[in-house]
Amino acid sequence: MKPLAGYKIVEVGSVVLGPYASLILADMGADVVKVEPLQGDILRQAGIGKSQGMSAVFMGCNRGKKSLALNLKSEDGLAILHKLIADSDVFMHNMRAEAAQRMGLGYAELSKANPRLVYCGMYGFGAAGPYAQRPAYDDIIQAMSGIVQTRRRGDDSDPQYVPTVIADKTTALFAAIAIVSALLARGQAGKGQEVEVGMFESMVHFVSVEHMAGLTYAPPIGPAGYARVLAPDRRPYRTRDGGYLAVMPYNDADWDALFQAGGSDLIRSDARFVDMGSRASNADLLYAETAALMLKLPREEWIKVLKANDIPWAPLLSLDELQSDEHLNHIGFWHRVEHPTEGSIVVPSSPMRFGGPSSELTAAHIAPLLGEHTLEILQALGYDGDQQTELIRRSVVGVSQREKSQ
């Protein structure tokens, strides 16, 4: 049994942050109800897709959830949400704190009806700080967290965003950890609590681990930035025949073997590179020398050297090549499942394995249609058929075409 089996979670989230956090919890076995506006999460329309409202990125963030389409601008819609939260273990959202309070969805109000509730607010900036009301998206947080500046290769190069929604997904991981921790604390104390996770704070925490460097000390003893990972030549190395390899010699033996294979005794003869401490102090020079060295042999010859000396290395896999990767296929990482509207789709396994290799994903682990579970959830909350019909008529709730036909 997965560790969160039996836990009920209500997510009022959109785009990537909230949905990805609850996806992680769903992968752990939680029963997640995704509450969407009648027009759906805007991520349903983002990027490539076969059908209206079922984009690939939406499906990637919302597998294994139930969809309740709800008009939260109506009193009856909010009443349904309150009723749902009152019987749930977790309520999580990525609205601004002020907006949640205005809608009656603050912790103080919700915890009156459900003292055991774990409440997680995921915000762009901490709700108590001067930036609390600022809009925040991944690019904004990347820019403010310092990670964009670390990607500059020289003073004259243009800053660049990391080409993945790293701020949303990193914050989602912190949120999932915080929620599980709060559930653990509830098991000991018998009472829920409010949890806040800020994107800005999460990313500054994430980046500062290695990049505080000299600023760790008061007063500073050097600049910020971990020199080794910021070295301009820390990148995949080009070989003599135009191929590329990722190579990461780590200990003295690795470096010595690499340079000896390339016909150089630099590691042994130059005091700047003879041990880990000296190499770390001269990372820029070391990686530049390595880049020049790698041009001496073709790619396949280097692979033989790297394998023979057990030096860490890797090919550069494209996104297109991941589905044919030997390791991922051997462990059953990819699954082909049938979606009721999208046909055959490929979905990844969770990287978390509890009690051994995870079983294959089933049809339950696909993303829901908008409002696909509205009637099921209303019925569980005690709304009879006539009440459900009236709520639909007044546009308080929405149902999928699939539900309408049943």
Phi and psi in degrees as a GROMACS rama.xvg file:
@    title "Ramachandran Plot"
@    xaxis  label "Phi"
@    yaxis  label "Psi"
@TYPE xy
-73.8747  151.382  LYS-2
-65.0576  -24.3657  PRO-3
-104.229  13.6419  LEU-4
-58.2973  131.319  ALA-5
96.0882  -14.2846  GLY-6
-83.4735  137.381  TYR-7
-104.618  127.311  LYS-8
-127.086  133.072  ILE-9
-110.435  123.294  VAL-10
-114.932  120.757  GLU-11
-108.883  86.3158  VAL-12
-135.167  162.294  GLY-13
-145.113  164.725  SER-14
58.1222  -124.245  VAL-15
-109.18  -41.5583  VAL-16
-54.5421  -65.0127  LEU-17
-62.6491  -49.4029  GLY-18
-60.1117  -38.4407  PRO-19
-69.8445  -37.36  TYR-20
-61.4871  -45.0298  ALA-21
-73.936  -25.9795  SER-22
-60.2047  -42.4427  LEU-23
-60.7018  -40.7541  ILE-24
-69.1887  -37.3992  LEU-25
-63.9542  -38.89  ALA-26
-61.8813  -27.0985  ASP-27
-85.1794  2.67984  MET-28
106.953  -2.49885  GLY-29
-69.4585  150.814  ALA-30
-90.3341  104.671  ASP-31
-105.999  124.962  VAL-32
-102.626  119.008  VAL-33
-93.1157  116.116  LYS-34
-93.1927  120.327  VAL-35
-121.687  152.467  GLU-36
-64.7883  165.695  PRO-37
-60.5022  -27.9562  LEU-38
-87.0014  -6.08807  GLN-39
92.3199  161.965  GLY-40
-56.7274  134.547  ASP-41
-63.2128  -19.3855  ILE-42
-66.3617  -19.8562  LEU-43
-60.2335  -24.6705  ARG-44
-101.83  1.31831  GLN-45
-91.1781  132.185  ALA-46
75.8348  -163.205  GLY-47
-74.1435  147.111  ILE-48
-169.89  160.451  GLY-49
-93.0786  -36.4507  LYS-50
-122.76  153.083  SER-51
-57.7258  126.588  GLN-52
82.7933  8.7959  GLY-53
-134.216  58.31  MET-54
-66.5364  158.069  SER-55
-61.682  -41.6395  ALA-56
-69.6248  -33.8672  VAL-57
-62.8448  -46.2495  PHE-58
-62.5819  -34.0212  MET-59
-66.7485  -26.7989  GLY-60
-97.2284  -6.79201  CYS-61
-133.796  23.6611  ASN-62
-63.9697  146.215  ARG-63
73.0899  19.2965  GLY-64
-114.148  165.375  LYS-65
-104.228  143.121  LYS-66
-107.837  124.363  SER-67
-115.484  112.57  LEU-68
-87.8821  119.885  ALA-69
-141.137  135.555  LEU-70
-89.21  98.1276  ASN-71
-81.4245  1.00185  LEU-72
-86.7413  -6.00198  LYS-73
-103.732  149.699  SER-74
-62.5781  -40.7632  GLU-75
-66.7988  -35.9933  ASP-76
-63.8078  -44.7622  GLY-77
-63.9824  -36.6992  LEU-78
-63.262  -39.3248  ALA-79
-64.2192  -42.6111  ILE-80
-64.0885  -43.7237  LEU-81
-59.086  -42.0647  HIS-82
-64.5018  -39.5204  LYS-83
-66.1849  -43.5659  LEU-84
-66.709  -34.8249  ILE-85
-60.3483  -23.0584  ALA-86
-111.072  21.9014  ASP-87
-118.233  163.387  SER-88
-88.5668  -32.7493  ASP-89
-137.843  137.222  VAL-90
-120.8  126.724  PHE-91
-133.137  142.444  MET-92
-151.258  158.821  HIS-93
-124.534  36.7898  ASN-94
-78.8118  165.811  MET-95
-69.5137  149.47  ARG-96
-58.3346  -40.6011  ALA-97
-64.4034  -40.7156  GLU-98
-64.0783  -41.2269  ALA-99
-63.0227  -42.665  ALA-100
-61.8559  -42.9207  GLN-101
-61.9412  -31.62  ARG-102
-87.6625  3.08702  MET-103
76.694  24.2234  GLY-104
-113.371  26.5199  LEU-105
-79.2765  163.239  GLY-106
-63.5076  -42.7039  TYR-107
-57.3284  -42.4596  ALA-108
-73.6272  -45.0623  GLU-109
-68.3643  -33.6759  LEU-110
-72.4902  -17.6508  SER-111
-64.0195  -41.6136  LYS-112
-82.2752  -21.9992  ALA-113
-143.644  83.0648  ASN-114
-62.3613  -20.0469  PRO-115
-88.2062  3.97425  ARG-116
-69.5461  131.52  LEU-117
-94.3593  121.212  VAL-118
-113.868  120.043  TYR-119
-120.73  114.817  CYS-120
-100.057  123.324  GLY-121
-108.713  112.488  MET-122
-119.553  161.657  TYR-123
-64.8526  -44.8971  GLY-124
-134.761  148.965  PHE-125
-48.826  136.723  GLY-126
-64.1158  -19.3673  ALA-127
-93.9417  -5.38329  ALA-128
-95.3072  171.475  GLY-129
-67.7569  -15.6566  PRO-130
-93.4325  4.36397  TYR-131
-54.1977  -33.86  ALA-132
-93.2587  3.01111  GLN-133
-78.2514  138.637  ARG-134
-68.3186  146.708  PRO-135
-143.593  128.859  ALA-136
-130.221  174.747  TYR-137
-54.0522  -48.689  ASP-138
-60.7502  -38.322  ASP-139
-63.4208  -46.2347  ILE-140
-70.081  -38.1752  ILE-141
-56.1374  -45.0272  GLN-142
-63.3516  -40.0244  ALA-143
-82.6094  -19.4001  MET-144
-84.4651  -10.1574  SER-145
97.8278  -14.2153  GLY-146
-68.6445  -31.2067  ILE-147
-66.497  -43.2187  VAL-148
-64.5048  -30.7407  GLN-149
-68.0833  -17.2595  THR-150
-87.7351  -1.50313  ARG-151
-72.8256  129.497  ARG-152
-102.607  79.6339  ARG-153
101.909  157.096  GLY-154
-64.9754  -26.1862  ASP-155
-93.5034  -4.27509  ASP-156
-81.6297  156.213  SER-157
-80.616  139.616  ASP-158
-65.3619  150.465  PRO-159
-135.821  144.469  GLN-160
-74.3595  151.136  TYR-161
-69.0636  129.812  VAL-162
-80.1072  50.7062  PRO-163
-157.92  158.278  THR-164
-80.2529  69.3157  VAL-165
-69.0856  -34.3374  ILE-166
-69.6237  -45.0436  ALA-167
-59.5495  -48.6757  ASP-168
-72.8603  -36.3256  LYS-169
-64.6114  -44.8718  THR-170
-63.2719  -37.8964  THR-171
-61.0385  -38.6765  ALA-172
-64.8029  -43.422  LEU-173
-60.119  -41.0776  PHE-174
-63.6662  -44.2708  ALA-175
-61.7609  -42.5953  ALA-176
-61.9295  -43.3629  ILE-177
-63.9043  -40.5736  ALA-178
-65.9711  -46.7031  ILE-179
-61.7625  -39.4034  VAL-180
-64.0106  -41.048  SER-181
-67.732  -34.7731  ALA-182
-66.0396  -38.4744  LEU-183
-63.9658  -43.0624  LEU-184
-64.6327  -37.1711  ALA-185
-62.5369  -37.2058  ARG-186
-62.6447  -26.0867  GLY-187
-91.2607  -38.2654  GLN-188
-98.8903  -19.1084  ALA-189
80.2161  8.0501  GLY-190
-136.852  141.401  LYS-191
-77.0631  -176.169  GLY-192
-159.794  166.294  GLN-193
-91.6867  135.252  GLU-194
-122.928  135.441  VAL-195
-121.726  133.865  GLU-196
-131.8  117.805  VAL-197
-99.6762  138.68  GLY-198
-62.9516  -47.0849  MET-199
-59.6116  -49.6467  PHE-200
-63.9  -39.5302  GLU-201
-62.6924  -44.1046  SER-202
-73.8139  -34.0665  MET-203
-64.8056  -41.663  VAL-204
-59.7281  -45.8877  HIS-205
-61.823  -46.6674  PHE-206
-74.5206  -33.4338  VAL-207
-72.9627  -15.6206  SER-208
-50.7593  -52.1642  VAL-209
-101.768  -22.7233  GLU-210
-93.7438  -2.27856  HIS-211
-62.648  -42.5852  MET-212
44.4728  -120.694  ALA-213
-64.0901  -23.161  GLY-214
-74.7917  -6.26535  LEU-215
-60.4079  -29.1773  THR-216
-99.9707  150.476  TYR-217
-122.189  111.546  ALA-218
-73.9323  163.322  PRO-219
-58.5074  145.538  PRO-220
-109.137  7.10169  ILE-221
176.866  179.924  GLY-222
-77.5449  168.406  PRO-223
-73.0746  160.817  ALA-224
106.701  127.557  GLY-225
-84.4466  108.594  TYR-226
-56.6341  -40.6341  ALA-227
-61.2456  -45.2393  ARG-228
-80.062  -13.0218  VAL-229
-95.133  -3.37084  LEU-230
-58.6901  131.824  ALA-231
-56.0313  -32.2564  PRO-232
-94.3887  11.0653  ASP-233
-81.0432  94.5513  ARG-234
-166.526  170.084  ARG-235
-58.2183  139.244  PRO-236
-92.9209  138.452  TYR-237
-85.0914  138.595  ARG-238
-101.084  176.82  THR-239
-60.7773  -33.6467  ARG-240
-92.1581  12.5983  ASP-241
89.8278  0.40791  GLY-242
-79.0234  175.921  GLY-243
-132.792  147.778  TYR-244
-141.795  143.75  LEU-245
-90.5735  123.274  ALA-246
-129.664  132.056  VAL-247
-135.339  72.4312  MET-248
-58.8773  140.204  PRO-249
-119.076  -53.869  TYR-250
-98.5964  -178.97  ASN-251
-59.1387  -42.3274  ASP-252
-63.8341  -39.9127  ALA-253
-58.8212  -50.0696  ASP-254
-66.1706  -41.2794  TRP-255
-63.9989  -44.6914  ASP-256
-63.7121  -40.9639  ALA-257
-61.3872  -49.346  LEU-258
-72.6062  -34.3283  PHE-259
-63.227  -39.1748  GLN-260
-64.0469  -31.2864  ALA-261
-87.4687  6.30344  GLY-262
79.4715  25.2989  GLY-263
-124.486  139.017  SER-264
-105.914  24.6133  ASP-265
-56.816  -41.8677  LEU-266
-63.3414  -34.5245  ILE-267
-83.0311  -30.9368  ARG-268
-98.5475  -19.3561  SER-269
-104.959  120.887  ASP-270
-60.6876  -20.5794  ALA-271
-73.1668  -13.6549  ARG-272
-130.115  12.3903  PHE-273
-78.2863  -21.1787  VAL-274
-145.166  174.983  ASP-275
-61.2065  -40.6512  MET-276
-63.1655  -44.9211  GLY-277
-68.6367  -37.4699  SER-278
-65.4797  -40.0254  ARG-279
-63.1151  -35.9535  ALA-280
-73.4459  -17.3618  SER-281
-126.264  39.3523  ASN-282
-58.9806  -40.8717  ALA-283
-57.2739  -48.6852  ASP-284
-66.5064  -40.4386  LEU-285
-61.5782  -46.5323  LEU-286
-69.8476  -32.1266  TYR-287
-65.7017  -42.3252  ALA-288
-64.959  -37.9745  GLU-289
-66.601  -40.9219  THR-290
-59.4432  -41.4497  ALA-291
-67.6576  -39.9031  ALA-292
-61.7898  -42.622  LEU-293
-64.7236  -18.5258  MET-294
-77.1527  -4.9836  LEU-295
-83.0977  -22.6383  LYS-296
-127.834  152.703  LEU-297
-72.0456  164.481  PRO-298
-55.2923  -50.2324  ARG-299
-64.6035  -33.9911  GLU-300
-66.383  -40.157  GLU-301
-64.2412  -38.4392  TRP-302
-61.313  -40.9704  ILE-303
-60.2205  -43.8102  LYS-304
-62.9968  -45.9721  VAL-305
-64.2238  -42.4094  LEU-306
-66.3392  -44.0152  LYS-307
-63.0352  -31.1944  ALA-308
-104.506  6.69718  ASN-309
53.9246  40.7054  ASP-310
-87.9343  129.182  ILE-311
-57.3113  128.691  PRO-312
-154.235  166.65  TRP-313
-159.643  149.687  ALA-314
-75.4136  166.225  PRO-315
-94.6011  103.637  LEU-316
-86.0374  136.495  LEU-317
-83.9149  164.384  SER-318
-57.663  -35.3808  LEU-319
-66.4381  -26.4937  ASP-320
-86.0479  -12.7831  GLU-321
-63.7085  -34.6238  LEU-322
-71.98  -12.9606  GLN-323
-108.684  9.78912  SER-324
-65.357  133.579  ASP-325
-58.7589  -47.333  GLU-326
-65.5537  -48.3269  HIS-327
-62.0693  -38.513  LEU-328
-71.4972  -34.291  ASN-329
-64.7446  -39.387  HIS-330
-87.3334  1.8117  ILE-331
72.1271  35.9523  GLY-332
-68.3424  -39.853  PHE-333
-94.513  141.327  TRP-334
-131.596  137.532  HIS-335
-101.647  119.919  ARG-336
-126.94  163.571  VAL-337
-99.6415  126.544  GLU-338
-103.307  141.071  HIS-339
-61.6029  -26.4238  PRO-340
-115.804  -24.4175  THR-341
-98.8683  -4.66712  GLU-342
74.1249  -148.132  GLY-343
-72.3894  127.606  SER-344
-131.286  156.554  ILE-345
-106.041  129.005  VAL-346
-129.192  146.65  VAL-347
-86.4001  156.833  PRO-348
-77.0579  160.311  SER-349
-68.504  141.857  SER-350
-73.1106  -9.81992  PRO-351
-88.3336  129.224  MET-352
-122.339  123.122  ARG-353
-111.905  116.871  PHE-354
73.8658  30.5749  GLY-355
107.978  -174.592  GLY-356
-54.82  135.597  PRO-357
-72.209  150.021  SER-358
-74.989  164.692  SER-359
-64.257  145.223  GLU-360
-67.3975  146.339  LEU-361
-115.926  -176.651  THR-362
-60.6519  -19.1055  ALA-363
-68.785  -16.4194  ALA-364
-103.169  46.9017  HIS-365
-121.526  164.691  ILE-366
-78.088  144.759  ALA-367
-81.6689  154.201  PRO-368
-69.3985  156.454  LEU-369
-61.6754  121.674  LEU-370
73.2786  16.8791  GLY-371
-62.4111  -29.8923  GLU-372
-112.994  13.0806  HIS-373
-55.9931  -51.7485  THR-374
-66.0242  -38.752  LEU-375
-59.844  -43.5901  GLU-376
-70.9521  -41.6528  ILE-377
-61.0215  -42.0703  LEU-378
-61.5816  -42.4303  GLN-379
-64.5326  -27.1945  ALA-380
-85.2086  -3.5767  LEU-381
101.74  8.74919  GLY-382
-83.8773  124.977  TYR-383
-81.8671  178.461  ASP-384
-58.4693  -43.844  GLY-385
-64.5739  -41.0837  ASP-386
-64.7975  -40.0463  GLN-387
-61.8129  -45.1654  GLN-388
-60.8025  -41.4851  THR-389
-66.8678  -39.5406  GLU-390
-63.8657  -38.1704  LEU-391
-66.5372  -44.3161  ILE-392
-60.3352  -37.8017  ARG-393
-90.0889  9.98938  ARG-394
57.8169  35.8597  SER-395
-82.7071  -35.9877  VAL-396
-129.677  163.288  VAL-397
-128.577  151.084  GLY-398
-129.181  154.43  VAL-399
-75.8039  161.937  SER-400
-59.5164  -30.9538  GLN-401
-65.007  -42.3347  ARG-402
-67.8191  -37.9464  GLU-403
-62.8025  -31.2713  LYS-404
-83.7725  -9.78103  SER-405
